[in-house]
Amino acid sequence: MTFDPTLLLLYPLAGLLAVTTHEFAHVLLPLRAGASGVRVQLGVDGGRSVARFRVGRVAVDVRRFPFWTDRAHWHHAAMSPATWAWAIALGPLSSLSLCALGALLWRGGGELAGPFGQALAVFAGLQALMTAAPVRYPAWMGLGAGMPSDGRQLLDHWRARGRQQAHV
């Protein structure tokens, strides 16, 4: 295997596509349920916004390093617990879908689509694994340290629902 500078440049682009898709997948159901305060933050906390704009009813805040740590926010009042859980699950599911798309491009793509597919498959695959694992993110992640993954949020949600049903 030889070093390919094109591939090195395609990883941030694939990462930006993967994290943007992942976060926007989270807000699909809240938007459909009529939730208010829907926001997507692309990039790490702490520090100024590079850009702010709206995409329909979604406020988008772009920070430094928009291919690393991102968030989706919405007010939960208009959503059922099941809708909330699916909204959380759609993030890792979209990452898994992008991983599969990347693998297809990697296998059958041309001179540029193949390397982009490789970058997308690897980035989105790692993203799917990291966000589906029920953990709190470690300190080496920097400003995302201590935040619960999507898998952890789902696990905590199901545990809380089980305790509520046990007391009925």
Backbone as a chain_set.jsonl record, in Angstrom:
{"seq": "MTFDPTLLLLYPLAGLLAVTTHEFAHVLLPLRAGASGVRVQLGVDGGRSVARFRVGRVAVDVRRFPFWTDRAHWHHAAMSPATWAWAIALGPLSSLSLCALGALLWRGGGELAGPFGQALAVFAGLQALMTAAPVRYPAWMGLGAGMPSDGRQLLDHWRARGRQQAHV", "coords": {"N": [[0.846, -1.18, 0.0], [0.574, 2.187, -0.835], [1.289, 5.606, 0.04], [-1.291, 7.941, -0.294], [-1.957, 11.115, -1.042], [-4.369, 12.249, -1.852], [-6.339, 10.651, -0.71], [-5.897, 11.282, 1.953], [-6.795, 13.916, 1.997], [-9.461, 13.483, 1.443], [-10.598, 12.342, 3.692], [-11.336, 14.352, 5.765], [-13.422, 15.58, 4.307], [-15.193, 13.41, 3.892], [-15.702, 12.92, 6.575], [-17.018, 15.287, 7.352], [-19.344, 15.075, 5.796], [-20.37, 12.695, 6.915], [-20.789, 13.323, 9.7], [-22.548, 15.468, 9.512], [-24.746, 14.321, 8.198], [-25.389, 12.38, 10.126], [-26.157, 13.979, 12.379], [-28.296, 15.469, 11.301], [-30.01, 13.365, 10.76], [-30.819, 12.689, 13.32], [-32.623, 14.78, 13.901], [-34.815, 14.491, 12.25], [-37.234, 13.084, 13.057], [-38.019, 14.597, 15.405], [-38.591, 17.049, 14.094], [-40.718, 16.254, 12.462], [-42.544, 15.605, 14.441], [-43.177, 18.07, 15.357], [-41.541, 19.383, 17.158], [-39.997, 22.043, 18.985], [-37.293, 24.483, 18.955], [-35.225, 23.255, 17.499], [-31.959, 22.39, 16.839], [-28.792, 22.085, 15.254], [-25.508, 21.438, 15.947], [-22.434, 21.696, 14.524], [-19.304, 20.712, 15.053], [-16.792, 21.362, 17.61], [-17.488, 22.105, 21.087], [-17.12, 25.182, 22.933], [-15.624, 28.023, 22.144], [-15.92, 30.208, 19.306], [-18.611, 30.557, 16.923], [-18.265, 29.619, 13.552], [-19.977, 29.874, 11.488], [-23.451, 30.641, 11.239], [-26.69, 29.647, 10.451], [-29.937, 28.95, 8.959], [-31.689, 26.007, 8.108], [-34.497, 25.409, 6.792], [-36.589, 24.703, 9.462], [-34.531, 24.282, 11.167], [-31.935, 25.411, 13.152], [-28.604, 26.003, 12.457], [-25.362, 25.685, 13.664], [-22.119, 26.202, 13.047], [-19.014, 25.187, 14.111], [-15.474, 25.246, 14.977], [-13.559, 22.547, 13.57], [-15.635, 20.803, 12.294], [-15.958, 18.102, 11.785], [-15.68, 16.46, 13.916], [-16.794, 16.542, 16.832], [-20.181, 16.713, 17.376], [-23.602, 17.897, 17.737], [-27.133, 17.425, 18.222], [-30.058, 19.168, 19.046], [-33.24, 19.468, 20.618], [-36.534, 20.404, 21.782], [-38.233, 18.288, 23.921], [-40.932, 18.086, 24.522], [-43.053, 17.729, 22.676], [-42.885, 15.129, 21.856], [-43.314, 11.573, 21.882], [-42.056, 9.015, 24.143], [-41.158, 6.813, 22.615], [-40.811, 7.913, 20.048], [-38.788, 9.735, 20.631], [-36.731, 7.921, 21.292], [-36.346, 6.625, 18.813], [-35.49, 8.818, 17.353], [-32.993, 9.276, 18.489], [-31.751, 6.853, 17.828], [-31.631, 7.013, 15.05], [-29.341, 8.431, 14.336], [-26.875, 6.745, 14.661], [-27.81, 4.725, 12.919], [-27.96, 6.056, 10.465], [-25.264, 6.55, 10.089], [-24.311, 3.959, 9.795], [-25.59, 3.306, 7.399], [-24.32, 5.126, 5.657], [-21.764, 4.079, 5.821], [-22.118, 1.638, 4.505], [-22.796, 2.614, 1.95], [-20.406, 3.931, 1.357], [-18.698, 1.699, 1.257], [-19.683, 0.418, -1.02], [-19.063, 2.344, -2.985], [-16.295, 2.354, -2.693], [-15.63, -0.187, -3.534], [-16.596, -0.275, -6.187], [-16.099, 2.178, -7.315], [-14.622, 4.86, -9.238], [-11.602, 6.577, -10.092], [-11.697, 8.773, -8.317], [-14.093, 8.449, -6.88], [-13.776, 5.927, -5.704], [-11.581, 6.153, -3.743], [-12.844, 8.151, -2.164], [-15.078, 6.737, -1.323], [-13.786, 4.816, 0.24], [-12.75, 6.429, 2.328], [-15.198, 7.394, 3.352], [-16.497, 4.996, 4.097], [-14.782, 4.015, 6.121], [-14.691, 6.185, 7.988], [-17.472, 6.654, 8.572], [-18.161, 4.108, 9.434], [-16.596, 3.769, 11.772], [-17.71, 5.888, 13.192], [-20.369, 4.988, 13.476], [-19.939, 2.756, 15.151], [-18.752, 4.003, 17.425], [-20.756, 5.782, 18.274], [-22.948, 4.14, 18.718], [-22.162, 2.459, 20.756], [-22.772, 1.943, 24.198], [-21.673, 4.215, 26.035], [-19.925, 6.753, 27.979], [-18.241, 9.444, 26.572], [-14.672, 9.396, 26.426], [-11.92, 11.182, 28.088], [-9.857, 11.718, 26.231], [-11.142, 12.577, 24.003], [-11.417, 15.22, 24.167], [-13.229, 18.169, 24.113], [-15.686, 16.886, 24.026], [-15.737, 15.156, 26.104], [-17.102, 13.06, 28.587], [-19.711, 13.262, 27.732], [-22.768, 11.535, 26.955], [-22.964, 8.776, 24.723], [-24.974, 8.031, 21.786], [-25.916, 5.431, 22.03], [-25.636, 5.089, 24.802], [-27.473, 6.996, 25.725], [-29.835, 5.819, 24.799], [-29.818, 3.386, 26.248], [-29.955, 4.359, 28.914], [-32.455, 5.592, 28.717], [-34.184, 3.39, 28.244], [-33.771, 1.974, 30.614], [-34.799, 3.791, 32.5], [-37.461, 3.891, 31.65], [-38.189, 1.267, 32.186], [-38.036, 1.244, 34.986], [-40.077, 3.071, 35.575], [-42.33, 1.683, 34.638], [-42.28, -0.486, 36.336], [-43.15, 0.592, 38.703], [-45.794, 1.117, 38.378]], "CA": [[0.0, 0.0, 0.0], [1.355, 3.41, -0.933], [0.669, 6.813, 0.585], [-2.073, 8.669, -1.282], [-2.368, 12.395, -0.446], [-5.777, 12.496, -2.174], [-7.115, 9.972, 0.325], [-5.734, 12.071, 3.166], [-7.666, 15.086, 1.865], [-10.858, 13.065, 1.372], [-11.112, 11.98, 5.023], [-12.134, 15.431, 6.368], [-14.653, 15.763, 3.531], [-16.069, 12.292, 4.246], [-16.099, 13.141, 7.959], [-18.016, 16.352, 7.377], [-20.59, 14.486, 5.278], [-20.871, 11.7, 7.865], [-21.323, 13.911, 10.93], [-23.715, 16.284, 9.162], [-25.855, 13.387, 7.971], [-25.709, 11.776, 11.42], [-26.899, 14.926, 13.22], [-29.591, 15.78, 10.679], [-30.871, 12.188, 10.926], [-31.407, 12.801, 14.658], [-33.693, 15.777, 14.01], [-35.931, 14.213, 11.338], [-38.468, 12.778, 13.787], [-38.48, 15.765, 16.161], [-39.217, 18.011, 13.181], [-42.014, 15.688, 12.054], [-43.426, 15.65, 15.611], [-43.468, 19.465, 15.674], [-40.7, 19.867, 18.265], [-39.44, 23.384, 18.805], [-35.915, 24.639, 19.391], [-34.391, 22.26, 16.836], [-30.655, 22.946, 16.48], [-27.693, 21.172, 14.965], [-24.196, 22.057, 16.124], [-21.373, 20.963, 13.841], [-18.014, 21.152, 15.574], [-16.567, 21.223, 19.047], [-17.948, 23.153, 22.001], [-16.091, 26.104, 23.384], [-15.134, 28.749, 20.973], [-16.919, 30.95, 18.549], [-19.186, 29.976, 15.73], [-17.692, 30.006, 12.271], [-21.144, 30.269, 10.686], [-24.788, 30.321, 11.749], [-27.724, 29.816, 9.431], [-31.102, 28.087, 9.123], [-32.11, 25.116, 7.038], [-35.886, 25.202, 7.179], [-36.835, 24.992, 10.88], [-33.345, 23.867, 11.935], [-30.849, 26.376, 13.314], [-27.321, 25.313, 12.314], [-24.235, 26.413, 14.236], [-20.888, 25.531, 12.628], [-17.867, 25.553, 14.936], [-14.204, 24.688, 14.495], [-13.482, 21.096, 13.437], [-17.003, 20.286, 12.178], [-15.98, 16.673, 11.497], [-15.261, 15.738, 15.109], [-17.848, 16.42, 17.837], [-21.372, 17.444, 16.931], [-24.789, 17.69, 18.574], [-28.47, 17.812, 17.788], [-30.86, 19.57, 20.201], [-34.639, 19.804, 20.383], [-37.378, 20.336, 22.976], [-38.835, 16.956, 23.899], [-42.324, 18.106, 24.977], [-43.994, 17.3, 21.646], [-42.536, 13.794, 21.384], [-43.514, 10.413, 22.742], [-40.773, 8.367, 24.453], [-40.732, 5.957, 21.497], [-40.318, 8.798, 18.985], [-37.492, 10.23, 21.089], [-35.751, 6.837, 21.172], [-36.037, 6.453, 17.387], [-34.7, 9.986, 16.922], [-31.622, 9.021, 18.92], [-31.231, 5.705, 17.073], [-31.414, 7.34, 13.638], [-27.962, 8.89, 14.125], [-26.009, 5.614, 14.323], [-28.329, 4.009, 11.741], [-27.548, 6.796, 9.259], [-23.822, 6.319, 9.943], [-24.175, 2.61, 9.254], [-25.995, 3.392, 5.985], [-23.231, 5.783, 4.921], [-20.657, 3.122, 5.769], [-22.441, 0.704, 3.42], [-22.662, 3.36, 0.695], [-18.977, 4.111, 1.142], [-18.123, 0.413, 0.848], [-20.061, 0.204, -2.422], [-18.246, 3.248, -3.805], [-14.912, 1.896, -2.587], [-15.482, -1.399, -4.344], [-16.889, -0.095, -7.602], [-15.907, 3.555, -7.75], [-13.509, 5.165, -10.136], [-10.362, 7.141, -9.571], [-11.981, 9.646, -7.188], [-15.187, 7.89, -6.074], [-13.259, 4.805, -4.922], [-10.939, 6.639, -2.513], [-13.829, 8.822, -1.312], [-15.848, 5.656, -0.707], [-12.959, 4.241, 1.303], [-12.754, 7.376, 3.448], [-16.546, 7.43, 3.916], [-16.77, 3.719, 4.766], [-14.002, 3.925, 7.357], [-15.12, 7.219, 8.933], [-18.852, 6.411, 9.007], [-18.183, 2.857, 10.19], [-16.105, 4.072, 13.125], [-18.707, 6.745, 13.823], [-21.49, 4.131, 13.869], [-19.511, 1.977, 16.322], [-18.524, 4.867, 18.591], [-21.989, 6.4, 18.765], [-23.885, 3.096, 19.158], [-21.668, 1.859, 22.005], [-23.382, 2.639, 25.352], [-20.578, 4.74, 26.855], [-19.688, 8.199, 28.057], [-17.019, 9.635, 25.812], [-13.495, 9.54, 27.297], [-11.233, 12.475, 28.147], [-9.024, 11.976, 25.063], [-11.939, 13.206, 22.96], [-11.358, 16.667, 24.324], [-14.393, 18.901, 24.604], [-16.849, 15.999, 24.101], [-15.52, 14.231, 27.21], [-18.168, 12.92, 29.566], [-21.029, 13.274, 27.097], [-23.225, 10.178, 26.661], [-23.143, 8.409, 23.308], [-26.369, 7.739, 21.445], [-26.22, 4.145, 22.654], [-25.789, 5.303, 26.253], [-28.744, 7.682, 25.932], [-30.905, 4.829, 24.618], [-29.784, 2.471, 27.386], [-30.494, 5.089, 30.07], [-33.879, 5.803, 28.446], [-34.889, 2.132, 28.459], [-33.712, 1.667, 32.047], [-35.743, 4.687, 33.17], [-38.816, 3.439, 31.28], [-38.429, 0.024, 32.93], [-38.295, 1.593, 36.394], [-41.399, 3.692, 35.638], [-43.347, 0.644, 34.456], [-42.258, -1.354, 37.514], [-43.825, 1.285, 39.801], [-47.212, 1.387, 38.024]], "C": [[0.89, 1.243, 0.0], [0.574, 4.575, -0.341], [-0.043, 7.557, -0.537], [-2.548, 9.984, -0.657], [-3.832, 12.736, -0.752], [-6.666, 11.884, -1.104], [-7.053, 10.755, 1.636], [-6.646, 13.308, 3.141], [-9.143, 14.706, 1.868], [-11.443, 12.698, 2.734], [-11.859, 13.126, 5.708], [-13.445, 15.691, 5.62], [-15.659, 14.663, 3.853], [-16.577, 12.458, 5.679], [-17.165, 14.207, 8.082], [-19.365, 15.842, 6.878], [-21.194, 13.534, 6.302], [-21.482, 12.35, 9.106], [-22.542, 14.793, 10.638], [-24.932, 15.398, 8.944], [-26.324, 12.776, 9.282], [-26.572, 12.727, 12.268], [-28.251, 15.296, 12.617], [-30.537, 14.59, 10.736], [-31.545, 12.217, 12.302], [-32.626, 13.715, 14.671], [-34.873, 15.521, 13.076], [-37.242, 13.977, 12.084], [-38.924, 13.921, 14.688], [-39.136, 16.819, 15.268], [-40.604, 17.536, 12.767], [-43.026, 15.757, 13.197], [-43.76, 17.079, 16.031], [-42.66, 20.017, 16.836], [-40.165, 21.258, 17.944], [-37.986, 23.392, 19.25], [-34.96, 23.649, 18.75], [-33.111, 22.93, 16.351], [-29.698, 21.815, 16.169], [-26.408, 21.971, 15.12], [-23.176, 21.154, 15.469], [-20.049, 21.515, 14.324], [-17.977, 21.141, 17.082], [-17.131, 22.398, 19.83], [-16.794, 24.069, 22.362], [-15.502, 26.84, 22.196], [-16.288, 29.324, 20.186], [-17.447, 30.151, 17.364], [-18.446, 30.494, 14.506], [-18.805, 30.502, 11.359], [-22.413, 29.847, 11.408], [-25.784, 30.602, 10.645], [-28.867, 28.863, 9.732], [-31.276, 27.236, 7.874], [-33.536, 24.728, 7.397], [-36.087, 25.625, 8.624], [-35.641, 24.645, 11.766], [-32.322, 24.998, 11.962], [-29.533, 25.594, 13.305], [-26.219, 26.239, 12.818], [-22.97, 25.632, 13.881], [-19.739, 26.089, 13.452], [-16.591, 25.034, 14.298], [-14.284, 23.164, 14.477], [-14.867, 20.452, 13.335], [-17.081, 18.804, 11.824], [-15.587, 15.862, 12.723], [-16.426, 15.551, 16.076], [-19.016, 17.304, 17.441], [-22.542, 17.104, 17.841], [-26.055, 18.083, 17.836], [-29.284, 18.096, 19.051], [-32.299, 19.785, 19.741], [-35.377, 19.73, 21.714], [-38.235, 19.087, 22.874], [-40.339, 16.963, 24.154], [-43.292, 17.525, 23.953], [-43.793, 15.846, 21.211], [-42.874, 12.712, 22.392], [-42.149, 9.81, 23.076], [-40.26, 7.482, 23.311], [-40.174, 6.795, 20.35], [-38.949, 9.349, 19.361], [-36.422, 9.161, 20.902], [-35.371, 6.608, 19.709], [-35.212, 7.623, 16.864], [-33.239, 9.814, 17.315], [-30.996, 7.914, 18.075], [-30.939, 6.037, 15.615], [-30.006, 7.86, 13.351], [-27.03, 7.743, 13.763], [-26.498, 4.82, 13.102], [-27.946, 4.723, 10.446], [-26.049, 6.609, 9.014], [-23.562, 4.945, 9.343], [-24.55, 2.579, 7.774], [-24.915, 4.056, 5.141], [-22.007, 4.888, 4.813], [-20.89, 2.135, 4.622], [-22.312, 1.379, 2.061], [-21.194, 3.57, 0.358], [-18.306, 2.829, 0.674], [-18.453, 0.1, -0.608], [-19.24, 1.087, -3.359], [-16.788, 2.79, -3.838], [-14.672, 0.714, -3.517], [-15.646, -1.126, -5.829], [-16.641, 1.289, -8.149], [-14.699, 3.719, -8.647], [-12.33, 5.748, -9.386], [-10.583, 8.045, -8.361], [-13.066, 9.059, -6.284], [-14.709, 6.731, -5.212], [-12.566, 5.254, -3.65], [-11.903, 7.396, -1.584], [-14.692, 7.79, -0.599], [-15.086, 5.007, 0.43], [-12.981, 5.143, 2.528], [-14.123, 7.396, 4.137], [-16.857, 6.147, 4.676], [-16.041, 3.638, 6.1], [-14.513, 4.932, 8.387], [-16.51, 6.907, 9.473], [-18.961, 5.106, 9.794], [-17.699, 3.048, 11.612], [-17.097, 4.933, 13.891], [-19.9, 5.913, 14.304], [-21.139, 3.327, 15.118], [-19.389, 2.841, 17.574], [-19.819, 5.449, 19.146], [-23.005, 5.366, 19.242], [-23.444, 2.445, 20.465], [-22.233, 2.637, 23.196], [-22.33, 3.117, 26.354], [-20.725, 6.239, 27.061], [-18.338, 8.409, 27.394], [-15.838, 9.95, 26.723], [-12.825, 10.905, 27.163], [-10.407, 12.758, 26.906], [-9.812, 12.602, 23.924], [-11.956, 14.717, 23.081], [-12.663, 17.231, 24.842], [-15.664, 18.069, 24.637], [-16.766, 15.04, 25.281], [-16.686, 14.243, 28.181], [-19.568, 12.909, 28.982], [-21.467, 11.833, 26.82], [-23.349, 9.961, 25.146], [-24.629, 8.199, 23.043], [-26.798, 6.423, 22.08], [-26.434, 4.265, 24.152], [-27.107, 6.008, 26.55], [-29.914, 6.712, 25.79], [-30.96, 3.861, 25.796], [-30.36, 3.134, 28.63], [-31.995, 5.301, 29.935], [-34.666, 4.523, 28.74], [-34.867, 1.723, 29.927], [-34.718, 2.508, 32.82], [-37.181, 4.27, 32.869], [-39.162, 2.163, 32.031], [-38.738, 0.285, 34.388], [-39.677, 2.227, 36.538], [-42.493, 2.643, 35.529], [-43.406, -0.284, 35.658], [-43.019, -0.722, 38.685], [-45.299, 1.564, 39.508], [-48.1, 0.35, 38.639]], "O": [[1.854, 1.321, 0.762], [-0.652, 4.528, -0.237], [0.53, 7.778, -1.603], [-3.455, 9.97, 0.175], [-4.466, 13.448, 0.025], [-7.622, 12.507, -0.643], [-8.056, 10.871, 2.341], [-7.201, 13.688, 4.171], [-9.988, 15.513, 2.254], [-12.661, 12.738, 2.911], [-12.959, 12.887, 6.206], [-14.464, 15.991, 6.242], [-16.84, 14.94, 4.062], [-17.74, 12.173, 5.966], [-18.12, 14.043, 8.841], [-20.404, 16.141, 7.467], [-22.403, 13.561, 6.534], [-22.577, 11.972, 9.523], [-23.469, 14.849, 11.446], [-26.019, 15.688, 9.445], [-27.526, 12.666, 9.522], [-27.599, 12.317, 12.808], [-29.24, 15.422, 13.339], [-31.753, 14.78, 10.759], [-32.701, 11.818, 12.438], [-33.581, 13.44, 15.397], [-35.847, 16.273, 13.112], [-38.253, 14.605, 11.771], [-40.122, 14.2, 14.737], [-40.139, 17.418, 15.658], [-41.551, 18.322, 12.725], [-44.22, 15.945, 12.962], [-44.541, 17.282, 16.961], [-43.05, 21.016, 17.44], [-39.917, 21.597, 16.787], [-37.504, 22.429, 19.847], [-33.985, 23.239, 19.378], [-33.142, 23.887, 15.578], [-29.781, 20.73, 16.744], [-26.236, 23.029, 14.517], [-23.064, 19.979, 15.817], [-19.709, 22.662, 14.035], [-18.993, 20.937, 17.747], [-17.241, 23.516, 19.328], [-15.63, 23.75, 22.116], [-14.915, 26.206, 21.319], [-17.453, 28.974, 20.377], [-16.816, 29.212, 16.88], [-18.055, 31.659, 14.443], [-18.613, 31.423, 10.564], [-22.443, 28.828, 12.099], [-25.739, 31.643, 9.99], [-28.777, 28.056, 10.656], [-31.045, 27.681, 6.75], [-33.759, 23.829, 8.207], [-35.795, 26.766, 8.985], [-35.74, 24.711, 12.991], [-31.895, 25.483, 10.914], [-29.372, 24.635, 14.06], [-26.152, 27.412, 12.45], [-22.775, 24.518, 14.367], [-19.515, 27.299, 13.492], [-16.619, 24.454, 13.213], [-14.998, 22.567, 15.282], [-15.237, 19.647, 14.189], [-18.176, 18.295, 11.584], [-15.202, 14.7, 12.595], [-16.996, 14.461, 16.122], [-18.852, 18.5, 17.201], [-22.486, 16.149, 18.616], [-26.052, 18.944, 16.957], [-29.204, 17.342, 20.02], [-32.544, 20.227, 18.618], [-34.918, 19.083, 22.655], [-38.887, 18.855, 21.856], [-40.973, 15.917, 24.013], [-44.269, 16.882, 24.339], [-44.466, 15.381, 20.291], [-42.74, 12.905, 23.6], [-41.178, 10.066, 22.364], [-39.053, 7.415, 23.074], [-39.168, 6.422, 19.744], [-38.053, 9.425, 18.52], [-35.33, 9.451, 20.413], [-34.194, 6.416, 19.401], [-34.332, 7.436, 16.024], [-32.344, 10.172, 16.549], [-29.844, 8.025, 17.656], [-30.081, 5.402, 15.003], [-29.528, 7.737, 12.223], [-26.446, 7.747, 12.679], [-25.685, 4.3, 12.338], [-27.642, 4.075, 9.445], [-25.613, 6.519, 7.867], [-22.694, 4.789, 8.483], [-23.896, 1.899, 6.983], [-24.625, 3.603, 4.034], [-21.289, 4.937, 3.814], [-19.972, 1.834, 3.86], [-21.779, 0.787, 1.121], [-20.785, 3.406, -0.791], [-17.443, 2.861, -0.203], [-17.614, -0.419, -1.343], [-18.777, 0.629, -4.404], [-16.134, 2.836, -4.88], [-13.647, 0.631, -4.194], [-14.913, -1.684, -6.645], [-16.935, 1.561, -9.313], [-13.871, 2.818, -8.785], [-12.097, 5.452, -8.214], [-9.74, 8.082, -7.465], [-12.974, 9.159, -5.06], [-15.191, 6.566, -4.092], [-12.921, 4.786, -2.568], [-11.793, 7.296, -0.362], [-15.002, 7.94, 0.582], [-15.665, 4.683, 1.467], [-13.207, 4.672, 3.643], [-14.198, 7.412, 5.365], [-17.416, 6.194, 5.772], [-16.629, 3.232, 7.103], [-14.744, 4.568, 9.54], [-16.716, 6.894, 10.686], [-19.765, 5.009, 10.72], [-18.315, 2.549, 12.554], [-17.304, 4.739, 15.088], [-20.386, 6.113, 15.417], [-21.948, 3.226, 16.04], [-19.859, 2.465, 18.647], [-19.962, 5.592, 20.36], [-23.844, 5.679, 20.087], [-24.281, 1.929, 21.206], [-22.18, 3.867, 23.203], [-22.126, 2.493, 27.396], [-21.534, 6.901, 26.41], [-17.4, 7.646, 27.624], [-15.987, 10.695, 27.692], [-13.123, 11.675, 26.251], [-10.253, 13.923, 26.537], [-9.218, 13.109, 22.972], [-12.453, 15.412, 22.196], [-13.149, 16.817, 25.894], [-16.65, 18.507, 25.23], [-17.643, 14.191, 25.442], [-17.194, 15.302, 28.55], [-20.522, 12.575, 29.684], [-20.632, 10.993, 26.485], [-23.778, 10.845, 24.404], [-25.439, 8.19, 23.969], [-27.907, 6.31, 22.603], [-27.317, 3.613, 24.71], [-27.79, 5.663, 27.515], [-30.872, 6.771, 26.561], [-32.045, 3.552, 26.289], [-31.173, 2.529, 29.329], [-32.729, 5.202, 30.918], [-35.698, 4.57, 29.41], [-35.85, 1.179, 30.429], [-35.413, 1.996, 33.698], [-38.029, 4.299, 33.761], [-40.3, 1.989, 32.467], [-39.602, -0.371, 34.971], [-40.38, 1.957, 37.513], [-43.484, 2.709, 36.255], [-44.47, -0.818, 35.971], [-43.486, -1.439, 39.569], [-45.978, 2.189, 40.322], [-49.317, 0.397, 38.464]]}, "num_chains": 1, "name": "protein.A"}
